[in-house]
Amino acid sequence: MSNSTYEQLMQKYVNAPYSLLLSIAVDSINHVMPIFDQIADNGNGASVVLPFICTALAVDGKFSDLEYQFVKDVTGLTYSYDEFKTVVQSFYSDKWVAATDKLVDACPDEIKQYLISFCLAFVAVDEKISREENAFIYRLIG
């Protein structure tokens, strides 16, 4: 992917309204959950999806009310803001970025596209993509 195509993709997500990002995230999760349900030890793919959500949200070291609302709208989360912020902060590490990237790399291309779209929706929901978020997405695509 050329740099200009990549930058256009990033800008498309940043400019997207909340409702569209929500639709993208829900559509993406609906496509990947059956596969994640199969590979999860307990049959619950949420344990596989959670690192994607938390790593995408943690990578810039910030967690906003809007990001919290987005997680609730996508997943039906029942944690309080402070409880989930603590969970997100536990994913703020290079180890989780590498693990998430490794999992994306192991997926078939179709699933990889949904996972990248899923993560993009989360990093763009606050209408900006930080340098750290940009590097995270670039790594997932690469």
N, C-alpha and C positions, 0 to 999 in steps of 0.2 A: 504494500500500500504506500503510495507516494505521500510525502509530507503534506502537500496541499489537500489531498483526499482525506487524510487523517484529521487535519485541522478542521476541514469542513464537517466531518462526522462529529467531532467534539462540539463544534459550534451549534450544529443541528440539535444536539441533546441539551445544551445549555439554553437555547432559545425555546425549547419545547415547553408548552404549558404543563402544569402539574398533572392535569387529567390525562394527557398523552403519556407522560412518564409513568403514571400509575398503570395505564393500560398496557404499556410495553412490559413493565415489571411483572404484572399479573399474567400476561400471555406467556412470557418467558418462563416463569415458574411453573405454569401449567404444562409446558412442554418438557421440562427437565425433571419434574417430581416423579413421574412413573419410573424413570431410569434410576434416580437417586433412591427411591423406595426399594428397588431391587438390590442395590449395592450396599445399602445401610445394614449394619449388623442386626439392628432391631426391626428392620423393615420400615422404619420411619425416615424418609428422605429429608425431613426437616433438619436432622442432625448433620446432613451433608450440605444443605443450603445455608445454614446459619453462618458458617465461616465466610461464605461469599458476601453475605450482607454485612457482617461485622467488620471484615477486613476492608471492604469498600468504604464503610463509614469511618473506620479508625485511621485509615492511611494518612489523612491530613492532620490528625491530632485534635480534631474538633468534632463536636456532636451537637447539632442544633435542634431546637424544638421542631422545626420543619422536617428534619431528617427522622426524628422520632415519630412524628405524625405519619410520614410516608411508610415507615416500617409497620406501624399499626394498620394502615390502610391496605398494605400489600399482604400482610401475614395474619392479621387479627391478634397481634401481640397483646398480652394481658399484663406485662410487666409495667411498673411505673417508669417514668422518665429516668429517675436516678438509678433504679435497678438495672435498666437496660443500658444506661450510660456506663455503668461498671462492667457489664458484659462486653460492650464495644471496646472499652479501654483495654481489656485483656487481650484483644486481637491487634493491638498497636505494636507490631514487631515485624522485622524482616523475615522472621521464621514463618509467620502466617502469610505474608505476601508470597514467599517462595512456595509454600504448601498449596496456596490457592492457584498459583500459576501452574504448578505441577499437575494439579487435578484438571485444570482447563486443558493443558497439553495432552492429557491422556484421553480426552473425550473425542468422539467423532466430530467432524467439522460442523454438522448441523447443530449439535448440542453446544459446541464451543461458541457458535454465533449467538445462541440464546443466552448463554452464561455471560458473554461480554455485553450484550444488550442489557441484561439484568443489572450487571454492575454499573454500566454507564448511567442507567436511570437513577441509581442510588447516588452516584457521585455528582450528578447534574441537578438533582432536585432543588438544591439551594441556589440555582442559577449562576453558579460559577464552578469551574474545575481548577483546583489548585495545582501547583507544580507537582506535588506528591501524588495527587489523584491522577494526573496526566501520566506520570511515570508508571503508576500501577496499571492503568488501562493499556498503555503502550506495551508493557511487559506481557500482559495477558494476550494481546493480539499477536505479539512476536513469536 
